[in-house]
Every structure is written in structure tokens, then in C-alpha cells.
Amino acid sequence: MTLSLIDILIVGLYLLVCMGAGLWMRRFVRGVEDFAVAGREMDLNLGIASLAATELGLVTVMYTAQLGYEKGFAGATVGVLMAGAMYFVGRTGFVIGPLRRSGVMTIPELFQQRFGTQVRWLAGLFVVLGGVLNMGVFLRVGGEFLVHVTGLPVYWLELIMIGLLAIVLLYTVLGGMLSVLVTDYLQFLIMSVGLVITSMLVIRDIGWNTLMGQLWMSWDGTRADGARLASHPFNPFHPTSLGWGYLLWQALFQVAVVTTWQTQITRVLCAKNEETAKSMYRRASFYFVGRFALPVLFGAAAFAYFASHGGLASGLDSRTAMPAYLAAILPAGILGLVIAAMLAAEMSTDSGYLLTWATVIYNDLLMPCFKKPPAPRTRLLLTRLLVCAIGVFLVFYGLLYELKGNVWDYLAVTGNIYLASVFTLLVAALYWPRANRYGACAALVLGAIGPLTFLIVNARVDAAHQIAPEIAGASSFALAFLGMFAGSWLGSSRAVARASS
């Protein structure tokens, strides 16, 4: 184990403070609206911190570092696309403006107003399916970081996963969104400090010019030790790197994320008003460049470090190289601060996601089935139980599902299970008067085909026969758009035929 006593004390103190703050907010939870959307009273500064903290998890650091290890600084292009999409939406109010004005608690709730209860329920089902599967690898990836950065035996992975989940569940179940927002603020502060300090130490350790030179020589094959980088480390459009097709899919995907991903939209729905939501997006947008760029730096530096030290040790791969590298270069005390920062990232993301998917299940899958709404206390208890149930599922899924390939590709494609279709529905519901429930149902079903095929096929075949993520993702959007237009046209034709008969 590589942790010193001071590292352990720093991590323990942070966990106690975070738990105390989260549990303290329990007293302010009076009903489901307080629990799920914080009474819609979130101000701008808290919204920016919460949005940034929730969308910068330990899994984020791990998958962006993996992109940096495999693709160099070209891997940060995804963050640039995300920042651009968020700024565009915050500037124009595209989707989020009318969505906040509607007063709904979840996106599928809006669909009931336009397309009916059946579409709301079906949309809620796909939102939960995509969201929970997306979150399914969070605990395992977070556990892998902690195992390799602390030097603990690999068999501790399962215990670490369960321990992380137990801490998050405790304050999330009791305090709901109020606890999430307060702990997000704390976690945003410590995570920002941890990322900046780590970045400075990484650059000091390897040197900026040295890193650039080593990446280039690894690409063009002039390194004396023969280490090679398969992707162009600086040009994301190069065929060996991300490529044009992948980047075009990502550009569309990021617009769908910032307008449709329920954990982000929850912050929009918690905001005091539409202008607060738009300003929150604009001001937080450029943070997402750093969200990708700094961990990509860690991953690129890890590649250069291990290339100069004879390659990866046994048990390491492109995903776990970064935590092993940090454990090798960070001094005592700083390592504890970085681990506390990463725990902050893990806890803020897990708590926000658990609450979001539980709220969708409660609000859009269960409530439409009740002829008479349950009592407020029963509704609150039900939502808390759903948070716990999702947590239990995540433990078993994380233990059983074998994650192959790039973590970011898995997350993007599982998110596409509902992002493409729900984005199509949302835009049509808000901006296309001819959209109807037939088109909505067709878009939901067709939009999920590509990502589900990707998950099933790629879990069973070798790397040479796997489906490319950009093909699965782009086909998801194409099929969802086709379903909406064709279904709405056929539905309108049937309505006209019935009216004339």
C-alpha cells in the first residue's frame, strides 16, 4: 500500500465533512419536489458548481485519461465539442428555455403533455435503461482507480465498490437533491484544487517540452526505445486518431447530451428560472474543456512515463496506467489530497445519477400507473427505495459485465440508447407542430436499436469484429429521425383517413 498516514488522515477527514454536510440537509426535505429538484430554488453559482461537479466524476477522469494514453492530446477534442454545444445552448436557450418554462420535473413528463401517457411511459423506460446501463461501470472504474493509486491488492476492488456506494447512498437517500447540491459544492472546490495541483506536478515531473517531444517521436517511430503510439497525438482528424466520422457523431451527440441528458437537465429544472439556467450553461461551458484536457494530460504523461520505463507492468492497461503513474510521482500528502479529490468526483457523480434515475422511475414509470396518487410520505419513501434498488443493481452489474475497449465509447453508446430518440422527441415536441405519438413511439424504438446491438455484439466478439461506436451512435440518430418523420406522417394519414370515412 502506497498511502502514508497523512494521506489516510486527509481522505478520512474529507469523507467525514462531506457526510456531515449531506446528512445535515435531511432536515429540509419536506416532499418529493424538495427531494428531486431542490424546490426549484437553485441559484446561479450553486448551479454552476453542481453541474460541473456532477459531470466530472472519477469515471470521467479515468476515461479521459485513457483517451490521453491512447490518442494523446487529440483525445481532448471531445471536451471542446461539449463546451461548444453547451455554450450554444446557453446562448440561444435551445430546448432548455421552453423546457424550464414548462415546469416539469423530468423530460418524459413533458412528453405526456404533447404525446400522451403511453409515450411518457415508454420514454421513461428508455431513459432509465440508457442511464442505468451507462452508470453500470462507474463503480468498477472508480474502484480500479483506488486500487491502483493506493497499491491495494486487486481483490479489494469489490469491497471498495460497495464501500463507495454505501457512503453515497446514505446521504443521497436521506437528503435527496438538497444533499447532492451541498456536497456537490464541496466536491467542486476540492476537485478543482486537486486537478490543478496534479497538473502542475505532472508537468514538473516530465516537462512540457519533453512530453510533446516524446509523444511526437512515439507517433513517427523515432523513439530510441521503440515505443509506439498508434494514434496521431495532436491531430484528431487523422485517420489513425478519432477521424471525421467519429467527430461528426460526437458533435451531434454533445448537442443531444446538453439538452437531453437527464442529470444535466435536472440542474436546469432546479434553477430559479429560465435565465438562470441559460447563464449556468454559458458560464460552465468552458469548464468542460478543462474537464477533458487535464485528465488527457495525465494519460499522455502516463504513456510517456511507462514507455520510458520498459512498458506497462503486469496487471496494468491503458485504463489503469494513469492511477499507477500518479501513485509513482505524487508525494505524501499531495497523494491523499488527490485521492480525496477523486473520491469527491466519484461521490458527486454517483449521488446525482442515482437520484436522477430514481426520480425518472418514480415520476414517469410508476406514477402514471396509479389511479390515485399516493400520500406525500409514501411517495418520498418510494423514491428513496428506488435509489437503494438502483445502487444494488449497479454493484452486481459492475461485477458481472466485462468492459471491453474504450470506456468513453461504452458510455457514449449506452447514453445513445435514449439520447438520440429522446432528443428527437424533445425537439419535435417543442418545435414541430406535426409531430404525434406515432412518430414518438417509432423514434424511441428505432433509436435504441444501434446502441443495444453494439452492447450485445461487442460483448461477445473479438476486437477485429466489433461494431465501431460512431456507426452505432450515428445510426441511432438517423433511425430516430426517420422514425419521427415516418411515424408522424403515417399517423397523420391514418387520422385523415378515419376522419373522411
DRENFIVO-905087 format. One record per residue (C-alpha): residue number from 1; y, x, z. Coordinates in pm, 1 decimal. Layout:
// residues N
resi yy xx zz
NUM Y X Z
...
***
This chain:
// residues 501
resi yy xx zz
1 0.0 0.0 0.0
2 338.8 143.6 -107.8
3 566.5 -57.6 124.5
4 734.2 112.7 417.4
5 823.4 -56.8 746.7
6 1185.1 -107.3 636.7
7 1064.9 -276.0 314.4
8 846.6 -515.0 513.1
9 1131.9 -599.8 751.0
10 1371.4 -674.3 463.4
11 1122.2 -904.9 292.7
12 1032.0 -1080.6 617.6
13 1395.8 -1135.5 715.3
14 1476.8 -1283.3 376.2
15 1184.8 -1526.7 394.4
16 1291.1 -1644.4 740.9
17 1653.0 -1702.4 636.5
18 1550.5 -1885.3 320.5
19 1301.0 -2105.4 504.7
20 1555.2 -2187.1 774.2
21 1820.6 -2287.8 521.8
22 1576.5 -2501.4 325.0
23 1439.9 -2681.6 630.6
24 1789.4 -2739.4 768.9
25 1874.2 -2958.8 467.4
26 1597.6 -3202.7 558.9
27 1836.7 -3396.3 782.4
28 2049.7 -3500.6 484.0
29 1767.4 -3661.6 281.7
30 1802.3 -4039.6 310.9
31 1623.4 -4158.4 -1.4
32 1474.5 -4070.5 -338.1
33 1813.8 -4015.9 -505.1
34 1909.4 -3758.1 -240.5
35 1563.6 -3603.9 -270.2
36 1552.8 -3588.7 -653.1
37 1914.4 -3544.4 -771.5
38 2105.8 -3446.5 -454.5
39 2304.0 -3771.6 -455.3
40 2473.6 -3662.3 -783.6
41 2734.7 -3464.6 -586.7
42 2670.0 -3109.9 -709.5
43 2993.1 -2919.4 -777.6
44 3053.5 -2657.3 -1046.7
45 2991.8 -2333.8 -854.2
46 2675.7 -2458.9 -689.0
47 2557.4 -2593.8 -1023.1
48 2602.5 -2256.9 -1195.2
49 2416.5 -2075.1 -917.7
50 2135.8 -2332.9 -909.7
51 2095.2 -2336.9 -1286.3
52 2087.4 -1957.1 -1304.8
53 1850.3 -1922.9 -1008.4
54 1602.6 -2185.3 -1126.2
55 1585.9 -2044.8 -1477.6
56 1549.5 -1683.2 -1358.9
57 1211.6 -1673.8 -1193.2
58 973.7 -1390.5 -1123.8
59 773.6 -1511.1 -1421.4
60 1095.7 -1467.9 -1625.7
61 1129.4 -1106.6 -1515.8
62 762.1 -1044.9 -1594.1
63 756.3 -1194.6 -1942.7
64 1087.4 -1039.8 -2047.5
65 973.2 -701.0 -1917.2
66 655.5 -747.2 -2119.4
67 871.5 -813.0 -2426.9
68 1063.3 -492.9 -2347.5
69 741.7 -294.0 -2308.9
70 600.2 -420.4 -2639.7
71 915.3 -463.4 -2852.6
72 1185.4 -252.1 -2691.1
73 1539.2 -390.7 -2678.4
74 1468.1 -622.0 -2970.6
75 1290.6 -841.5 -2714.3
76 1626.7 -933.7 -2560.1
77 1724.2 -1129.3 -2874.0
78 1565.3 -1441.2 -2728.1
79 1821.2 -1431.5 -2445.4
80 2108.4 -1404.2 -2693.8
81 1980.8 -1713.0 -2874.7
82 1951.8 -1901.4 -2545.5
83 2305.4 -1807.0 -2442.0
84 2440.9 -1919.0 -2778.5
85 2261.1 -2252.3 -2757.1
86 2384.8 -2315.1 -2403.0
87 2745.4 -2230.7 -2487.2
88 2736.6 -2456.4 -2794.9
89 2603.5 -2749.1 -2592.7
90 2850.9 -2686.6 -2309.5
91 3143.1 -2667.3 -2552.8
92 3053.4 -2978.2 -2755.8
93 2874.2 -3189.1 -2494.7
94 2594.3 -3240.1 -2747.5
95 2330.8 -3460.0 -2579.6
96 2424.6 -3367.2 -2221.5
97 2753.2 -3562.1 -2230.6
98 2610.5 -3906.1 -2309.9
99 2301.4 -3827.3 -2103.2
100 2509.7 -3767.0 -1788.6
101 2718.2 -4079.3 -1856.2
102 2402.9 -4289.8 -1875.9
103 2336.2 -4243.1 -1501.8
104 1960.4 -4193.7 -1544.1
105 1750.4 -3974.6 -1314.5
106 1516.2 -3838.9 -1586.5
107 1518.9 -3821.7 -1965.8
108 1233.7 -4073.7 -2017.7
109 1435.5 -4328.0 -1816.3
110 1691.3 -4322.0 -2098.4
111 1418.7 -4399.3 -2350.0
112 1339.2 -4726.6 -2175.2
113 1695.4 -4842.1 -2236.1
114 1659.1 -4772.3 -2608.8
115 1289.3 -4794.9 -2695.7
116 1120.9 -4991.1 -2415.8
117 888.6 -4928.3 -2120.8
118 591.2 -4807.5 -2327.0
119 790.1 -4525.5 -2484.4
120 931.3 -4428.8 -2146.1
121 580.6 -4402.6 -2000.8
122 441.5 -4209.3 -2297.7
123 738.0 -3971.2 -2298.5
124 697.1 -3916.4 -1924.5
125 330.8 -3832.1 -1979.0
126 411.2 -3564.9 -2238.2
127 696.1 -3425.8 -2026.9
128 462.3 -3383.2 -1730.8
129 179.7 -3243.2 -1944.7
130 400.9 -2981.6 -2107.3
131 591.1 -2900.0 -1787.8
132 293.2 -2860.2 -1556.8
133 91.8 -2657.8 -1810.3
134 399.5 -2441.0 -1863.2
135 422.9 -2380.8 -1490.3
136 48.0 -2324.0 -1461.0
137 70.9 -1945.1 -1494.6
138 372.0 -1893.0 -1264.2
139 173.1 -1823.2 -950.4
140 -70.0 -1585.4 -1118.4
141 202.1 -1385.8 -1293.0
142 409.5 -1374.4 -973.3
143 105.5 -1267.9 -776.5
144 31.8 -991.7 -1028.1
145 382.5 -854.6 -977.3
146 347.4 -845.5 -599.6
147 0.7 -689.2 -612.0
148 108.9 -405.7 -840.8
149 450.4 -339.0 -687.4
150 311.6 -322.5 -333.9
151 -11.4 -139.2 -417.1
152 -228.7 -408.7 -259.7
153 -589.5 -447.2 -379.0
154 -631.8 -686.4 -672.8
155 -848.7 -920.7 -466.4
156 -536.9 -1009.7 -266.2
157 -399.5 -1189.1 -572.4
158 -539.7 -1530.4 -481.5
159 -414.7 -1510.4 -122.3
160 -66.8 -1410.3 -239.3
161 -58.5 -1702.4 -484.6
162 -149.8 -1950.2 -212.3
163 96.0 -1796.0 34.8
164 385.2 -1816.6 -213.2
165 305.9 -2176.8 -288.9
166 279.3 -2273.5 78.9
167 626.3 -2136.5 156.1
168 784.9 -2313.8 -140.5
169 605.5 -2641.5 -72.3
170 720.0 -2652.8 289.3
171 1093.8 -2662.6 227.4
172 1072.3 -2845.4 -106.6
173 863.6 -3131.2 32.1
174 1092.0 -3176.6 331.7
175 1436.9 -3119.7 182.5
176 1392.8 -3200.5 -186.7
177 1676.9 -3116.3 -425.2
178 1918.8 -3056.3 -137.6
179 1697.1 -2775.4 -8.5
180 1644.1 -2647.8 -360.4
181 2019.5 -2624.8 -425.9
182 2096.5 -2445.2 -98.5
183 1810.4 -2197.1 -131.8
184 1895.7 -2150.7 -499.5
185 2241.9 -2035.7 -396.0
186 2097.5 -1777.7 -155.9
187 1841.7 -1669.7 -409.6
188 2103.6 -1639.0 -684.7
189 2301.7 -1395.6 -470.1
190 2012.3 -1173.6 -367.7
191 1854.3 -1181.7 -713.6
192 2180.6 -1075.0 -879.0
193 2219.0 -783.6 -635.9
194 1854.5 -682.4 -681.7
195 1874.5 -683.8 -1062.1
196 2192.3 -476.9 -1071.6
197 2064.1 -216.0 -824.4
198 1729.1 -190.1 -1002.0
199 1902.6 -146.9 -1338.3
200 2117.7 137.0 -1207.1
201 1817.2 313.4 -1053.5
202 1611.0 272.0 -1371.5
203 1889.2 423.8 -1583.8
204 1938.6 703.5 -1330.6
205 1565.8 776.3 -1331.5
206 1514.5 800.9 -1705.8
207 1865.1 838.7 -1851.2
208 2012.4 605.6 -2112.1
209 2016.4 854.0 -2398.8
210 1668.1 974.9 -2312.2
211 1535.9 617.2 -2313.2
212 1692.7 541.3 -2651.0
213 1553.9 861.8 -2796.8
214 1204.1 806.7 -2661.0
215 1188.4 451.0 -2794.5
216 1300.1 564.2 -3139.5
217 1056.2 855.9 -3151.1
218 777.1 623.3 -3035.1
219 859.8 398.1 -3328.8
220 888.6 662.1 -3603.3
221 593.2 866.5 -3478.0
222 776.0 1189.1 -3390.3
223 690.0 1199.8 -3019.5
224 512.2 1518.1 -2924.3
225 264.4 1332.6 -2702.3
226 173.1 1093.4 -2986.1
227 269.0 773.9 -2800.0
228 344.8 493.5 -3048.1
229 540.6 169.5 -3026.1
230 403.9 -85.9 -3270.9
231 727.9 -290.1 -3297.6
232 1073.4 -178.3 -3406.0
233 1254.3 -132.9 -3071.3
234 1605.8 -220.8 -3193.6
235 1577.9 -449.5 -3498.2
236 1438.6 -795.4 -3410.0
237 1435.6 -899.1 -3778.2
238 1198.3 -617.9 -3876.6
239 852.9 -743.6 -3986.0
240 684.5 -542.6 -3710.4
241 915.9 -693.5 -3445.9
242 994.0 -1061.8 -3389.6
243 1068.1 -1137.0 -3755.1
244 1278.8 -1400.7 -3927.4
245 1027.9 -1684.2 -3887.3
246 993.6 -1631.1 -3514.7
247 1370.9 -1608.8 -3462.4
248 1440.7 -1925.7 -3662.5
249 1187.7 -2111.7 -3449.7
250 1344.4 -1966.7 -3135.3
251 1695.4 -2071.8 -3241.7
252 1584.5 -2434.0 -3275.4
253 1366.2 -2405.4 -2967.3
254 1655.8 -2286.4 -2749.1
255 1877.3 -2579.8 -2852.9
256 1590.9 -2808.2 -2751.5
257 1547.6 -2622.3 -2422.2
258 1908.8 -2652.9 -2307.5
259 1926.7 -3021.8 -2398.8
260 1576.9 -3136.1 -2305.2
261 1404.7 -2905.3 -2055.9
262 1392.5 -3128.8 -1752.7
263 1456.5 -2857.5 -1493.3
264 1785.6 -2772.4 -1665.9
265 1874.2 -3134.2 -1734.8
266 1817.2 -3214.2 -1366.9
267 2121.3 -2996.2 -1290.6
268 2319.9 -3194.8 -1547.9
269 2214.7 -3520.2 -1382.2
270 2300.9 -3380.4 -1036.3
271 2653.6 -3287.1 -1146.4
272 2951.3 -3488.9 -1024.2
273 3049.6 -3589.6 -1375.7
274 3018.3 -3502.3 -1742.6
275 3294.2 -3239.8 -1741.2
276 3129.4 -3056.5 -1450.1
277 2800.6 -3048.7 -1641.6
278 2963.9 -2913.9 -1959.3
279 3163.1 -2649.9 -1773.1
280 2848.5 -2545.3 -1585.8
281 2673.1 -2480.1 -1917.2
282 2962.8 -2285.0 -2066.7
283 3009.4 -2059.0 -1765.8
284 2638.9 -1999.4 -1709.6
285 2558.1 -1928.7 -2075.3
286 2631.6 -1555.3 -2086.3
287 2432.3 -1503.7 -1768.4
288 2125.7 -1574.0 -1980.1
289 2188.4 -1264.3 -2190.1
290 2153.1 -1053.5 -1877.2
291 1857.1 -1270.2 -1772.2
292 1669.2 -1122.5 -2066.4
293 1840.7 -788.1 -2121.1
294 1794.0 -636.3 -1773.9
295 1420.2 -705.8 -1739.2
296 1375.5 -591.8 -2100.7
297 1535.6 -264.9 -1987.1
298 1277.4 -241.7 -1706.5
299 992.5 -299.6 -1953.1
300 1124.1 -49.3 -2209.0
301 1168.9 209.9 -1934.9
302 814.2 142.5 -1812.1
303 683.7 212.0 -2162.7
304 873.6 541.0 -2180.5
305 761.5 639.6 -1829.8
306 392.0 577.1 -1881.8
307 399.8 726.4 -2232.8
308 526.4 1048.5 -2072.3
309 259.5 1034.4 -1800.2
310 -51.8 1002.1 -2012.6
311 -50.9 625.4 -2072.5
312 -126.6 324.5 -1854.2
313 -358.6 370.0 -1559.2
314 -675.5 166.5 -1527.9
315 -604.4 -197.8 -1441.4
316 -256.0 -199.4 -1597.3
317 -140.2 -360.0 -1921.6
318 190.2 -448.4 -2086.2
319 239.9 -732.1 -1836.2
320 178.8 -533.7 -1517.9
321 329.9 -200.0 -1628.0
322 680.5 -292.3 -1507.1
323 594.4 -359.3 -1138.5
324 381.0 -44.5 -1126.9
325 675.8 151.2 -1270.3
326 920.4 10.1 -1013.0
327 680.1 99.5 -732.1
328 677.5 458.1 -861.4
329 1055.3 512.7 -882.9
330 1222.8 291.8 -618.2
331 1289.3 447.1 -276.0
332 1203.8 283.8 58.1
333 1447.2 7.7 149.3
334 1550.8 -48.1 -211.0
335 1193.1 -144.2 -294.6
336 1199.8 -401.6 -14.3
337 1529.7 -541.3 -144.0
338 1389.0 -568.9 -496.4
339 1074.6 -743.5 -372.5
340 1290.9 -985.9 -172.5
341 1495.4 -1047.3 -489.7
342 1181.8 -1115.7 -691.3
343 1048.9 -1345.8 -421.6
344 1384.9 -1523.1 -435.4
345 1340.2 -1568.9 -808.6
346 985.0 -1696.3 -767.3
347 1072.0 -1942.0 -492.0
348 1379.9 -2087.2 -662.6
349 1193.6 -2145.0 -987.9
350 879.3 -2286.2 -825.8
351 1070.3 -2524.1 -599.9
352 1290.8 -2653.8 -880.6
353 997.3 -2702.9 -1115.2
354 773.5 -2869.9 -855.7
355 1045.9 -3118.1 -769.4
356 1130.1 -3187.4 -1132.4
357 778.9 -3269.3 -1247.9
358 706.3 -3475.3 -935.8
359 1023.1 -3676.1 -1000.0
360 917.6 -3746.2 -1359.2
361 570.8 -3862.6 -1246.6
362 723.4 -4087.7 -980.7
363 1012.4 -4220.2 -1186.3
364 854.5 -4257.5 -1530.7
365 477.7 -4287.7 -1486.5
366 436.0 -4473.6 -1159.0
367 748.8 -4686.5 -1112.3
368 709.5 -4877.9 -1442.0
369 362.3 -4981.7 -1321.7
370 492.6 -5150.7 -1005.9
371 581.1 -5518.0 -1038.1
372 782.6 -5488.9 -717.6
373 945.8 -5155.0 -626.0
374 805.5 -5001.8 -305.8
375 1017.4 -4967.4 5.5
376 1252.6 -4665.2 10.9
377 1046.5 -4477.9 270.4
378 728.9 -4536.7 68.4
379 895.9 -4410.2 -248.0
380 1014.4 -4095.8 -71.7
381 668.0 -4032.2 75.5
382 509.1 -4083.5 -265.7
383 739.2 -3828.6 -428.6
384 662.5 -3574.3 -156.3
385 289.2 -3624.4 -202.1
386 327.1 -3569.9 -574.4
387 496.8 -3234.8 -509.8
388 195.9 -3130.8 -299.7
389 -53.6 -3254.3 -560.8
390 112.5 -3053.8 -837.5
391 107.4 -2746.9 -613.6
392 -267.9 -2777.4 -556.8
393 -326.8 -2816.5 -930.5
394 -122.9 -2502.6 -1001.6
395 -338.9 -2291.1 -772.1
396 -660.6 -2392.0 -946.7
397 -513.7 -2372.0 -1296.9
398 -367.1 -2027.8 -1228.0
399 -704.7 -1905.2 -1104.1
400 -912.9 -2051.4 -1387.3
401 -700.2 -2023.0 -1703.6
402 -733.6 -1687.6 -1879.3
403 -391.2 -1594.3 -2014.1
404 -421.8 -1406.2 -2343.6
405 -140.8 -1243.8 -2537.4
406 227.3 -1254.5 -2456.4
407 338.2 -1462.3 -2155.8
408 659.6 -1573.3 -2328.3
409 465.5 -1709.2 -2625.8
410 245.1 -1912.6 -2391.0
411 548.0 -2053.6 -2209.1
412 736.0 -2134.9 -2528.1
413 441.2 -2309.8 -2690.6
414 341.8 -2511.6 -2382.1
415 704.4 -2616.7 -2345.2
416 691.0 -2725.5 -2709.5
417 427.4 -2985.2 -2614.2
418 715.3 -3207.3 -2519.3
419 1033.2 -3020.4 -2615.3
420 1007.7 -3085.3 -2989.2
421 918.1 -3451.8 -2956.6
422 1145.6 -3540.9 -2664.8
423 1434.9 -3351.7 -2825.4
424 1377.5 -3558.4 -3139.4
425 1370.2 -3880.6 -2936.0
426 1677.5 -3786.2 -2737.1
427 1889.2 -3703.8 -3041.3
428 1768.9 -4017.9 -3219.8
429 1829.9 -4238.3 -2915.9
430 2184.8 -4111.8 -2873.0
431 2296.2 -4062.2 -3233.1
432 2075.3 -4258.3 -3478.8
433 2105.8 -4639.2 -3463.7
434 1799.8 -4696.1 -3685.6
435 1556.7 -4519.6 -3452.9
436 1298.7 -4754.2 -3299.6
437 994.0 -4746.5 -3076.8
438 751.1 -4694.4 -3366.1
439 925.7 -4372.6 -3463.9
440 947.2 -4269.4 -3099.8
441 571.9 -4308.0 -3042.2
442 488.1 -4127.8 -3367.1
443 720.4 -3837.6 -3278.7
444 570.5 -3799.1 -2933.2
445 210.8 -3787.1 -3055.8
446 266.9 -3572.9 -3365.2
447 496.1 -3327.9 -3183.2
448 222.0 -3234.5 -2937.1
449 -43.4 -3151.4 -3198.7
450 71.9 -2797.0 -3280.6
451 107.9 -2667.2 -2923.1
452 -214.3 -2826.4 -2798.5
453 -404.3 -2679.3 -3093.2
454 -251.3 -2339.0 -3013.0
455 -366.6 -2357.0 -2649.0
456 -719.9 -2471.5 -2727.6
457 -787.5 -2242.8 -3025.2
458 -624.3 -1928.4 -2885.5
459 -813.7 -1959.3 -2557.5
460 -1142.4 -1945.6 -2749.5
461 -1095.5 -1697.9 -3034.5
462 -1022.7 -1326.7 -3054.2
463 -679.3 -1183.2 -3128.4
464 -744.0 -1149.8 -3502.7
465 -796.1 -1524.7 -3546.4
466 -530.7 -1665.0 -3313.7
467 -257.7 -1904.0 -3428.3
468 87.6 -1744.5 -3441.5
469 324.1 -1900.9 -3184.4
470 601.3 -1955.6 -3439.8
471 360.8 -2157.8 -3657.6
472 257.6 -2377.6 -3364.0
473 618.2 -2417.2 -3249.1
474 776.9 -2482.4 -3588.0
475 504.2 -2729.6 -3686.1
476 570.0 -2915.7 -3362.4
477 934.7 -2975.1 -3455.6
478 850.7 -3060.0 -3816.8
479 585.7 -3314.3 -3718.6
480 809.4 -3469.6 -3452.1
481 1096.8 -3512.9 -3700.2
482 857.3 -3655.0 -3960.0
483 710.2 -3894.6 -3706.2
484 1050.6 -4024.4 -3601.5
485 1175.2 -4086.6 -3956.2
486 849.9 -4222.7 -4098.4
487 769.4 -4432.8 -3792.5
488 1118.2 -4580.8 -3771.8
489 1116.0 -4661.4 -4144.4
490 773.2 -4826.9 -4127.8
491 870.2 -5011.1 -3811.0
492 1187.3 -5143.9 -3973.8
493 989.7 -5250.3 -4282.3
494 742.0 -5439.9 -4067.5
495 1023.7 -5613.3 -3881.6
496 1186.0 -5716.3 -4210.2
497 853.3 -5841.6 -4345.0
498 790.7 -6053.1 -4034.0
499 1141.0 -6194.9 -4044.7
500 1105.9 -6300.9 -4412.6
501 759.9 -6453.2 -4376.5
***
